[in-house]
């Protein structure tokens, strides 16, 4: 059996969709904080089990009889290392044969604030000696396209990445890669995949693509990290998270969210979703 943590989340749901094309539904465990919110998954024949990162006893029971676990990193920045440790400990206790973890691009050397807890989690996995594979996911294209309505309203893509390039991929691309790794006949333990999209872009190019598809004037406004962080707070983000996102864009200006690695396209056996395709899809969703 294969257990997916955070299975109610955006990435988790997509991973399960991909797994359903490869394995029977009853061999998949959706490990979720709130089982009542996973009725659709249960209706598909998937086993839904309570698994709260903050309640270790639920993790132990969620992993009973499970051979492989995909640990999708928690969204609670600042608490993730402790939460991930609870999952790792439970997987060890359950004698899981393979633990897959969604980390961040170049986690071992990245100076990004976001990389810190991923680096700590990778160290915990190594110390546990559990057979593991690391999926170092790059930036999601949706990190930008989810704000498309605001961009169209104001005619501006704001950021502090300068000319930095983002080798993004869609969540679907990363989900496909995870499903391939979890169902592969090849041994995966010990592997580290640097996963990035095949068509990197700058934020100026992102603005140009939106303008091309909409016929509207869209400009890229480059800001200082402090000004961008303040802007994110003004639109409703918590200050600590706004600082982290500004730090990520500053890192991108120095190449830390770009990559020429082809691990992702090789795993999924096809090109990653392009920026043009992602923008087009996001625009359709706004209609």
C-alpha positions in Angstrom: 0.0 0.0 0.0 1.0 3.6 -0.7 0.2 6.4 1.8 0.0 10.0 0.8 0.2 12.5 3.6 -1.6 15.8 3.2 -3.9 14.0 0.7 -6.6 16.7 0.9 -4.2 19.3 -0.3 -3.7 20.5 -3.8 -0.6 18.5 -4.5 -1.9 15.4 -2.6 -5.1 15.2 -4.6 -3.2 15.4 -7.8 -0.7 12.7 -6.7 -3.7 10.4 -6.0 -5.2 11.2 -9.4 -2.0 10.0 -11.0 -1.7 7.0 -8.8 -5.2 5.9 -9.7 -3.9 5.4 -13.3 -1.3 3.0 -12.1 -2.5 1.1 -9.1 -5.9 -0.1 -7.6 -7.7 2.5 -5.5 -7.8 0.1 -2.4 -4.0 0.1 -2.4 -3.9 3.9 -1.8 -4.1 5.4 1.7 -5.2 9.0 1.9 -3.6 10.2 5.1 -5.5 13.4 6.1 -6.0 15.7 9.0 -9.7 15.8 8.5 -11.2 12.5 7.1 -14.6 14.1 6.9 -13.2 16.4 4.2 -12.1 13.4 2.1 -15.4 11.8 1.2 -14.7 12.1 -2.5 -11.6 10.1 -2.1 -13.4 7.5 0.0 -16.1 7.2 -2.7 -13.3 6.2 -5.1 -12.4 3.2 -3.0 -9.4 4.8 -1.4 -8.6 4.1 2.2 -9.0 7.4 4.2 -7.1 7.5 7.5 -6.7 10.3 10.0 -3.1 11.6 10.1 -2.4 14.8 11.9 1.3 16.0 11.8 0.7 17.4 15.3 -0.8 14.1 16.7 1.9 11.4 16.3 -0.5 8.7 17.5 -2.6 9.2 14.4 0.4 8.8 12.2 1.3 5.4 13.6 -2.1 4.0 12.9 -2.3 5.7 9.5 0.8 3.8 8.3 -0.2 0.4 9.5 0.3 -2.1 6.7 1.8 0.6 4.4 4.8 -0.2 2.2 5.5 3.3 0.9 4.8 6.8 2.2 4.9 10.1 0.4 5.6 12.8 2.9 4.2 16.0 1.3 5.9 18.8 3.2 3.7 20.7 5.6 2.4 24.2 4.8 3.0 25.4 8.3 6.3 27.2 7.9 8.2 27.4 11.2 6.6 24.1 12.4 7.5 21.8 9.6 10.7 20.2 10.9 9.0 18.9 14.1 5.9 17.8 12.1 8.0 16.0 9.5 10.0 14.3 12.3 6.8 12.9 13.6 6.0 11.4 10.2 9.5 10.0 9.8 9.4 8.4 13.2 6.0 6.9 12.5 7.2 5.5 9.2 10.2 3.9 10.9 7.9 2.4 13.5 5.7 1.0 10.8 8.7 -0.5 9.0 7.9 1.4 5.8 10.0 0.2 2.9 10.3 3.6 1.1 9.7 7.1 2.3 9.5 9.8 -0.4 9.8 13.4 0.6 8.9 16.6 -1.3 11.8 18.9 -0.6 12.9 22.1 -2.4 15.2 22.6 -5.4 18.9 22.4 -4.4 17.9 22.0 -0.7 21.4 21.0 0.4 23.0 24.3 -0.8 20.2 26.7 -1.2 20.4 29.9 0.9 16.6 30.5 0.7 14.8 30.8 4.0 12.3 28.3 2.7 15.1 25.8 2.3 16.0 25.7 6.0 13.3 23.3 7.2 13.7 21.1 4.1 17.4 20.8 4.7 16.7 19.9 8.4 14.1 17.3 7.3 16.5 15.7 4.8 19.0 15.4 7.6 16.4 13.7 9.9 15.5 11.3 7.1 19.2 10.4 6.6 19.7 10.0 10.4 16.7 7.7 10.6 18.2 5.2 8.1 14.8 4.6 6.5 15.0 3.8 2.8 14.2 7.2 1.2 14.0 9.1 -2.0 14.1 12.9 -2.1 11.9 14.8 -4.6 13.4 18.3 -4.6 10.5 20.2 -6.2 11.2 23.6 -7.8 8.8 26.5 -7.8 5.2 25.8 -8.8 4.0 27.9 -11.8 0.7 28.3 -9.8 2.7 30.3 -7.3 2.2 33.1 -9.8 -0.9 32.2 -11.9 -3.0 32.0 -8.7 -2.6 35.8 -8.5 -3.6 36.4 -12.1 -6.9 38.2 -11.2 -5.0 40.8 -9.2 -2.4 41.2 -12.0 -5.2 41.9 -14.5 -6.9 44.3 -12.2 -3.8 46.4 -11.7 -1.9 45.8 -14.9 1.3 44.9 -12.9 3.3 41.9 -12.0 5.1 43.0 -8.9 8.2 41.3 -7.5 11.8 41.6 -6.4 13.5 39.0 -8.6 15.0 41.4 -11.1 16.1 39.4 -14.1 16.1 36.1 -12.2 14.7 33.1 -13.9 12.2 30.6 -12.6 12.4 27.0 -13.9 8.8 26.3 -12.7 6.6 23.4 -13.4 2.9 22.8 -12.8 1.6 20.9 -9.7 0.4 18.2 -12.2 4.0 17.8 -13.4 5.3 17.3 -9.8 2.4 15.0 -9.0 3.1 12.8 -12.0 6.8 12.6 -11.0 5.8 11.5 -7.5 3.4 8.8 -8.8 6.1 7.5 -11.1 8.7 7.2 -8.3 6.2 5.6 -5.9 5.2 2.9 -8.5 8.5 2.4 -10.2 9.9 -1.1 -10.5 13.4 0.3 -10.1 14.8 0.8 -6.7 14.4 4.4 -5.6 16.0 4.4 -2.1 19.0 6.7 -2.0 18.0 8.8 -5.0 17.7 12.5 -5.0 15.8 14.2 -7.9 16.2 17.9 -8.7 12.8 18.6 -10.2 12.4 21.7 -12.4 10.5 22.8 -15.4 12.0 22.8 -18.9 11.1 26.4 -19.8 12.5 29.0 -17.4 11.2 32.5 -17.5 11.7 35.9 -15.8 8.9 37.9 -14.3 9.2 40.4 -17.1 8.6 37.5 -19.5 5.7 36.3 -17.4 4.1 39.8 -17.7 4.7 39.8 -21.4 2.9 36.4 -21.8 -0.1 37.6 -19.9 -0.2 40.7 -22.1 0.1 38.6 -25.2 -2.8 36.4 -24.3 -5.1 39.1 -22.9 -4.3 42.1 -25.1 -3.9 44.2 -22.0 -0.9 46.3 -21.0 0.9 44.3 -18.2 4.2 45.5 -16.8 6.7 44.0 -14.5 7.5 46.3 -11.5 10.7 45.3 -9.9 10.9 46.4 -6.2 13.3 46.1 -3.3 12.8 43.0 -1.2 11.5 45.2 1.7 9.0 47.0 -0.5 7.7 43.8 -2.0 7.4 42.2 1.4 5.4 45.2 2.6 3.1 44.9 -0.5 2.4 41.3 0.3 1.4 42.3 3.8 -0.9 44.9 2.4 -2.7 42.3 0.3 -3.2 40.1 3.4 -0.2 37.8 3.8 1.2 37.4 7.3 4.4 39.4 7.7 6.7 36.4 8.4 5.5 34.6 5.2 5.7 37.8 3.2 9.4 38.1 4.2 10.0 34.4 3.2 8.4 35.0 -0.3 10.5 38.2 -0.8 13.6 36.3 0.2 12.7 33.5 -2.3 12.5 36.1 -5.1 15.8 37.6 -4.0 17.2 34.2 -4.2 15.8 33.7 -7.7 17.6 36.9 -8.8 20.8 34.9 -7.9 19.8 31.8 -9.7 18.4 29.7 -6.9 15.1 28.9 -8.5 16.5 28.2 -11.9 17.9 24.9 -13.1 18.9 23.1 -16.2 18.3 19.6 -14.7 16.1 17.4 -16.7 15.1 14.9 -13.9 11.5 16.0 -14.1 10.9 15.6 -17.8 12.8 12.2 -17.7 10.6 10.9 -14.9 7.3 11.9 -16.4 8.3 11.0 -20.0 7.2 14.3 -21.5 7.9 18.0 -21.5 6.6 20.0 -18.5 3.6 22.3 -18.9 4.8 25.5 -20.5 4.3 29.0 -19.1 2.0 29.8 -22.0 -0.2 26.7 -21.2 -0.3 27.6 -17.5 -1.4 31.2 -18.2 -4.0 30.0 -20.7 -5.4 27.6 -18.2 -5.5 30.2 -15.4 -7.3 32.6 -17.6 -9.9 30.0 -18.5 -10.5 29.5 -14.8 -11.2 33.2 -14.4 -14.0 33.2 -16.9 
